[in-house]
Amino acid sequence: MLELYQFELSQFSEKVRLILDYKGLAYRKIEVVPGIGQLELFRLSGQRQVPVLKDGNTVIADSTAIALYLDKTYPDRPIIPTNPQQKANCLLLEQWADRSIGSEARSILLEGLKNINLRTSILPTGTPDVLKNLVGSIPKEAIDILGLGLGLTPDAIKASKAEMHRSLESICMLLSQNSCAYLTGDTPTLADLTVAGLSLVLKIPEGPYLDIPFNLKGKGVPGFADNPEYDLFFTWRDKLYADFRKPHLPNINNNSGAAPTTPTTISID
Ligand SMILES: N[C@@H](CCC(=O)N[C@@H](CS)C(=O)NCC(=O)O)C(=O)O
């Protein structure tokens, strides 16, 4: 079975999970423990970031490389159009989304964390493992900010927010002008799955897709998640999730030494 080395709350991992679900491919999630688990990941893949896909003896790092590998190896339900114009639009949109929505959303995640009231800058002794794992699943940059108050300056966060507003306005414009249901045509492509998956940290989908505490679902970054101007985008994304994303199922046999991925219900102050 395909194995996905991931962080549950990582937006690039979510992009790959959405692609796997869209293509109807079964996979086992292996939750990487931040720090020590990333050393193991380095041994496996030659780099320390998630997502990494293992397919038998083949190991692929990077969400774009994984997407291209999956589409080539498992051609059913293709995600790269064959029509040259649609293909170019799809690949350009994916590249743009990785660099804009991907990095900008991560930069402003701090706001989202404040919003969901996840006050964990100093985790006390006895913090439940599940919460540690959840915090561990948040990108390193956000933890730096949370833990040390270092990292992104307020000006950098402000610039990221402005950039993200521009991106969402453009996506909404594209969706409202489009005669098709998706960004490059009438079926979902890598462009749609990327834009939708990467927006995870802007607003966590409400449905049963992720192994996270219930009260995080539907939460997100103020000014984005609750902004009526972006209703069109989130409605479109949530429909794509309802149509193609599969509900989270706990891994039955997880003997990898990785963090457990069983369902969790804890209350977070
Ligand atoms: N270009 C990579 C980006 C992957 C990435 O940024 N992963 C983040 C999580 S969303 C990560 O592993 N951060 C931990 C670290 O950099 O140590 C991709 O498309 O997969």
The ligand as an SDF file (V2000), in Angstrom:
LIG
                    3D

 20 19  0  0  0  0  0  0  0  0999 V2000
    7.9210   22.2660   -1.7260 N   0  0  0  0  0  0  0  0  0  0  0  0
    7.5010   21.3350   -0.7130 C   0  0  0  0  0  0  0  0  0  0  0  0
    7.1550   22.1140    0.5510 C   0  0  0  0  0  0  0  0  0  0  0  0
    6.9310   21.1640    1.7240 C   0  0  0  0  0  0  0  0  0  0  0  0
    6.8330   21.9080    3.0530 C   0  0  0  0  0  0  0  0  0  0  0  0
    6.9790   23.1370    3.1170 O   0  0  0  0  0  0  0  0  0  0  0  0
    6.5720   21.1110    4.1060 N   0  0  0  0  0  0  0  0  0  0  0  0
    6.4600   21.6550    5.4450 C   0  0  0  0  0  0  0  0  0  0  0  0
    5.1180   21.2910    6.0560 C   0  0  0  0  0  0  0  0  0  0  0  0
    3.7500   22.0550    5.1670 S   0  0  0  0  0  0  0  0  0  0  0  0
    7.5180   21.0070    6.3380 C   0  0  0  0  0  0  0  0  0  0  0  0
    7.8310   19.8470    6.1910 O   0  0  0  0  0  0  0  0  0  0  0  0
    8.0450   21.7920    7.3010 N   0  0  0  0  0  0  0  0  0  0  0  0
    8.9820   21.2970    8.2700 C   0  0  0  0  0  0  0  0  0  0  0  0
   10.3920   21.7860    8.0340 C   0  0  0  0  0  0  0  0  0  0  0  0
   10.6240   22.5630    7.0760 O   0  0  0  0  0  0  0  0  0  0  0  0
   11.2640   21.3950    8.8160 O   0  0  0  0  0  0  0  0  0  0  0  0
    6.3110   20.5270   -1.2420 C   0  0  0  0  0  0  0  0  0  0  0  0
    5.6450   20.9690   -2.1950 O   0  0  0  0  0  0  0  0  0  0  0  0
    6.0790   19.4260   -0.7490 O   0  0  0  0  0  0  0  0  0  0  0  0
  1  2  1  0
  2  3  1  0
  2 18  1  0
  3  4  1  0
  4  5  1  0
  5  6  2  0
  5  7  1  0
  7  8  1  0
  8  9  1  0
  8 11  1  0
  9 10  1  0
 11 12  2  0
 11 13  1  0
 13 14  1  0
 14 15  1  0
 15 16  2  0
 15 17  1  0
 18 19  2  0
 18 20  1  0
M  END
$$$$
